[in-house]
């Protein structure tokens, strides 16, 4: 269950994020403005910009999975220095590559694992609580915000871009 909820869904979400970033770049090229305008855009003055939204979405995916499998040292490390679309896309790809290396059996014991973070001041969540109440909502929050920043700036993205391909059956 954890593999499908995290690795499979986070992979899909990050691929969709990469695709909407490409749409933003295409819009910038077509309208003849610097794509950094989009990358530094935000919805509110006290909100993180698009660059930081992408960074946090990536961190949530890689660290969420790494914490659930009990191998935080296995996650790629990023310095949060990205300033260009190519750098952001490389970060997304590094996280996708990491997620591809994780197997369903790596999640053995994840449900009961105690998961904490420094800012939680010694408190913890079980793996189930962490996945359902923190990691999954957090990645979708930051990807939704990235989508909204692009949409707010006139990039032609819609719900199908956010959701991506569906595994429809006949």
N, C-alpha and C positions, 0 to 999 in steps of 0.2 A: 504494500500500500504506500509506504513512504517513498519508494522509488518513483512510482507513478505520480504521486502528488508533488514531488519536488523535482527530481531530475527531468522527468518527461515534461512536466508543465513549465518548469523554469527554462528549459531548452526552447520550447515553443515560444514562450513569452519574450525571451531575449532575441530570438530570430525575428519575431514580429517587431520588436523595438529597433533592431538593425534596419529592417525594411522601411519603417517610417522615418528613420533618420536619412535614409537614401532619398525618400520623397522630399524631405526638407532641403537636402542638397540640390536636388533637381529644381526645386522652386527657386532657390537662391540663384542658381545658374540661369534659369529662364528669365527671371526678373532683374538679373544683373546687380545683385547685392552680395556682399560678403557673407558666407554661411556662418561666420562667427557671430553675426547679429543674432541668429537663431540660437546658437550654442550658449550665448550669454543672456538669453531672454528668461524671464520668470513671470509668473502670474501676479505676484504681489511683491512689494519691496522687501518684505522680511522672509521671503521664500527662497530656497535654493534655485539656482539657474539650471538650465537644461543639462549642462555638463555634469553638475553634481547629482542630478536626478539619475543620469545614466550610471555614474560611478556607484551610487548607493544601490541601484537595482542589481548591478553586477556583484557588489559585495554581499548583498542579501542572498543571492543565488549560491555563490561559492561558499560563503561562510555558513549559511544555513545548512547546506548539505554536509559540509565538513564537520560541523558540530553534531549533526544527527548521526554521522557514522563514527564519531569519536576520533577524528583525524584532522584536527585543525591545521596541523603543519603541512597537510597535503594540498591545501588550497593555494592557488597562485597569489603572489603578493603584488600589490599595485601601490605606487607612491601618490596617487591622486594628483598627478601633474599634467593630465591630458588637457590640451587646449584646442585641438583640431578634431575634425570629424574622423580623419584617418586614425588618429590615436584612440578615439573612443571606440571605433569599430574594431581596432586591434584588441582592446580590452575586452569587449564583448566576445570576440573570437577566442581569446585565452580562457575565458570562463566557460564557453561552450566546449572547448577542448577538454577542460577539467571535468565538466559534467559528463562528457562522453567516456571518461575513464572510470567512472563510478558504476558499480554493478549492483543489482538488486540485493544480493547476499551481503553487501557491505552494510546494509541497514539492520542486520541482526542485532537485537538488543536496543534498537533506537527508541522504542516506545517508552521504556523505563529510564533511559539515560538521563542523568541530571545535567541540564544545560544552563550555563550562566554566561554572563558578560561582565566586564569590569564595571560598567555603569549601573549594573543591577545591585551593587553594594552587597555582595554575598548571597543574594537571593537566587533561586533557580526555578526553572520550569522542567517538567518531564519532557521527553522528546515529543510525545504526542501534543502536549500543550504548546511547546515551542513551535512545532510545525504549523499547527492549526491557528494559533492565536498570535503568532509573531511573524515567522518567516513568510508564510504564504500571503497574509494581508500586506506585509511590508513591501514585498516585491511588486505586487499589483498596485499599491499606492504610488510608488515611484514611477512605474511604467505608465500608469494612467496620467500622472502629472506631466511626464515627458510628452505624452500624446497631447494633452491639453495645451501645453506651451506651444507645440507646433501648430495645432489647430487654431489657437488664438492668434497666431501670427500668419494665418491665411494659408497654411500648407493644406493641400487637398488630401486629407486623411479622413477615414470614416470608421465605423464600427468593424467592418470586415477587415480593415488593416490591423486594428487592435486585436481582434480575435484570431485572425489568420485562418488557414485552411481547416476545415472540419472533416472528421472521419465519417462522413455520411455513408450510410449503407442502403442498399435496395432491398 
